[in-house]
Amino acid sequence: MKLMRLGPVGSERPAVLADDGRLYDLAPLTTDIDGAFLASGGIARTERALAAGDLPMLDGGGLRVGAPVARPGKVVCIGLNYRDHAEETGANAPERPVVFMKAADTVVGPYDTVLVPRGSEKTDWEVELAVVIGARARYLDSPDAALTAIAGYTISNDVSERAYQLELSPQWDLGKSCETFNPLGPWLVPRDRIDDPQDLGLRLSVNGVQRQNGTTKNMVFSVAHIVWYLSQYMVLEPGDIVNTGTPAGVALGLPGTPYLRAGDVVELEIDGLGTQRQTLDQA
C-alpha cells in the first residue's frame, strides 16, 4: 500500500495505490494527506478501508503526481550523513548530526519542473531517503522510541545551489531553499512496509549518466537516531519531513562534473519507494 496525491498544483486529491496495482480514491476518508490525517491514524484507517472494499476505484490516467504529503510544517535536513559523501567533499564524518532547515514551500511533486535560480552556476542534485513524521516527537526517550513517531518514507531530491550554500552565507539554508528545490514522492510508503530503512539502495542519474549509487547502510547516523536526536532540540509534528542525507556522487564532489542547467534531466530511485524524474528549466 502506497499513499499518493494526484491532480493540479493546489488541488491534489488523496489516493492509495494498493498492492495489486489498483488505484483507489481516499476522498471517503480524508480531504488530503496531511499532518492531521497522519496524526489521527489515517494510515491504519486506509488499510482497514482497503481490506473491507470501502474505497472506490480511481482512474489516475493523465493526472499529475503531487508530493505525497500536503503542506509540511517544516523540512529538516541532515548534512554529511554518508561516510562516502563526507569523504568526497573533504570533510570528516561528523560526531553529531549536521542539522539545517529547508523552506517548506520548496516541496514540489516528483515529476515537476525544477528551476535553476537566476545567476546560478552551481545547482546540484542529492538523492535522499525522506522520513515523514506521523506522531508528535518531543524529547523522545531513545532511538527505538523514535521509530513509532515515523509515518513512513519517501524520496527527496535535496536540490542545492552550492555557491549560495557555501560561498554567500556561513549557514547552508540560502542554497537549499530556492523555489522547487525539494521534489518529493511519488509515494508515502508506510513505515511497516519497509523492512529496514538502513538497507535501501539509492541511485541518481543526470542525462542518463549515473552519478549516485549508494546504500543507507552507509549512513553515519541511522534514521532512528536522527529522529530521536532532533526531538531533543525541536518538536517534530505530524507531516514534517526529515531529509536524511545523500551518498557520494554529487557535482560538488566530482571535479570537472558539470552542474545542472536548463534542459538537464535528473532521475532518482530508492528501493521500494519508486522513482522521480525532473527536467530543469531557468527561473
N, C-alpha and C positions, 0 to 999 in steps of 0.2 A: 504494500500500500504506500502510495506517494501522494502528498498534497501539492496542489498547483493553484495558480491564479491565472485566468485566461481573459483576454479582451483588451480593448484600448487602454492607453495610459489614463489612470484615474477612474476607470470604470471596469476594472477587472472583476471577474466573478470567481468564487471559490469552487474548486473541483477536486476530485480524488481519482487517481489512476489506480485501479485495482490490480491485484496480482495476475489476473487473467488478461490484462491488457485493455480492459474496457474502461471507459471514462464515465464518471458519474458526477451529477450536479450536487454540490453541497448546500445549495440555497435553502433546502428544508431545515438545515441545522444552523446556518450562520450566514450573515451578510458578507463576511470576509474572514480571511485567515490572518488574525492579528493577535496582539497580546492578550486581549480579553478572551478570545476563543481558546488560546493555548492554556491560559491560567484556569479556565473553568472545565478542564478535562475534555476539550474538543476532539483531541485525537482518539481517545477511548470511545467517545460517542460516535465518531465516524466509523470506527471498527465495528461497533455493535450494529449501526445502521446498515453497513455493507453486508454484514452476515445475515441480517434479517430481510434484506432485499427492499429496504425502505427508501432507497435513493434512486431518482430517475436517471436514466442514461443521458449522456450529453454528447452532442456532436461537436468536437473541438476543431474540426477541419477549418483551416484558414485563420483561426484565432491566434492573435499574438500571445506569447507566453510571457507573463509578467514575473517579477520577483515573487517567490513563494510566500513571503511574509510582508504584510502591509504595514507601512509606517513604523519601522523600528524606532524606538526611543533613542537609541544610541548604537553606534558601531565602535566597538573596542578592538584594537588590533595589537598583535604581539609581533615584535620585530626580532630578527636574527634567531629564530626559534628552530632552525635546522642547522646541524653542525656543518654540512657542506656549503650552505648558503653563507654562514658567518665566515667560513674559510675563504670563499671566493671573493668576498668583499674586504678581506684583510682584517677582519675583526675576530676577537676571541669569542668563544661561546660564552654567553652571559651567565653570571652567577644567579641572577634573579631575572624574571621575565621583563623584557623591554616593552613598556606599555605606551601606546599613543592612541589618539582618537581620530576618527574619520567622520566627517559630517554625514548625518543620517540621510540627507537628501541626495547623496551620491549614488544611492541604491537604484539600479535600473534592472530591466529584465535581462535574461541570459543571452538573448539574441539581438538586443537593442544596439544601436549605433553608439560607439564610444567616441567622444570628441577630444581631439588633440587641442590643448589650450593655445590661445593666441600667444605667439612668441616662444612656444615650447620647442626645445631641441632635444629633450631627454625624457620623453614619455615612455614608460617601461611597463612590463607585464609581471604578474605574480599569481600563479595558481595557488589557491589556499583552501583548506578544509575550514568551512564556517560552521560554528556552533550556534544554534538557535535556542535561546533561553525559554523555558516553559513554566518556571515557577520562580518566585522572588528568592533571590540568593543574597543573604546578608550575614556576614560573619559565620560562614559555614564551618562546621567542626573539623572537617577533613576532606581530602580529595575524594574519598569514597562517597561522602555525602553530596559532593558536587554533581555526581552523575544523575542523581534524581532531579536536579534542577534543569536538566537538559531536555528540551522537547525533541530535538532531532538535529540532523546535519544537512548541509547543502554545499554547493560550490560557490566560491567567491573568486573573482579576479580583482585583486587589490592593485588596481592601476595606480601608477606613481609617476610624478614628474620629478626626476632626480635633482635637477638644478634647483627647483623650488624647495625640494625637501632638504637638501644638504648644503646648498650654497647661499640661499637667500634668507635662511632663518636658522637659529640654533635648535628649534624644535621641528619635528617632521610634518606636522599637520598641514602646513601650507602646500606641500607637494602631494598630499594624499586626498585632499578634499575638493578637487576640481570637479565640475559637473560631470556626471556619468561615470565616475571613477570607481564604481563598485557594482559591476554586473553580478547578479545573484540568482542562483537556481540551476536547473529548471524546477527541481522538486525540493520539498521538505520531506526527508525520509525520517520517520520516527526513530527514536533512539534505540528501541528494541529490535529494529530491523537491521541494524549494523552490529555484527558480532563483536568487532574490536576496532574502535576508531584509531588505534595505534598500529593497524595493519592494512592500510589502504594505499594503493598506488595513485600518484598524481602525475599528470602529463599535460604539457602545453606545447603548441607549435605556432609558428608565425609564418604565414605564407607557405604552409606545407612543410616547413623545416622544423623538426623537433628541437625545442630549446630546453625544456624541463622534463625530467623523468625521475621522479623521486618516490619516496615512501614515508608515511607518517611514523614508521619505526625510527626514523632519523631525527625526530623532534627532540629538542633539548628538554622541554617541559611538556608533559602529557596534557591531553585535553582536560582530564580531571584536575590536574594540578593547576592549570591556568584558571579554570572557573573558581576553584577554591581560593586561589591567590587573589584574584580580582575582588572576590567578595569580602576580603579583609580591608579593602580600601574604597570600594564603591558598592552601591546596591545595584545588582543586576535585576532587571524587571522582565517579565514575560514579553517576548517579541524582540528583545535586544539581540544583537548579532555580535559574535566574537570571532574575528578572523585570526587563525592560529599560526600564521607564518607560512613561508614559502621555501621550497627546496632550491638547490643551486640551479643556475641556468638563466638568470635574469640578464638583461643587457648590461646593467651596471657591473656585473661580474665577469663579462665576456669581452675583453678588449677587442676592438675592431668590429663588434657586432652592432649593426645599425639599430637605433631606437625606432619607435613606432612613428609612422607618418600616415597621412590620409591615404586611404586605399588599401592599407595593410589589413590582413585577415588573421585574427587570433582565434585558435581553437583550444579548448580546455576539456579535460575529463578527470574524474576521480572514480575509482572503483565503486560501483553500487549507487552512485549519485548522479549519473547521467553525463551530459556534455553541454558545453556552451560554444557559441560562435559569434564573434563580433567583427564588424567591419569598421575601420577607423574613418573618421571624417574630420574636417577642420572646423573648429569652433568659430 
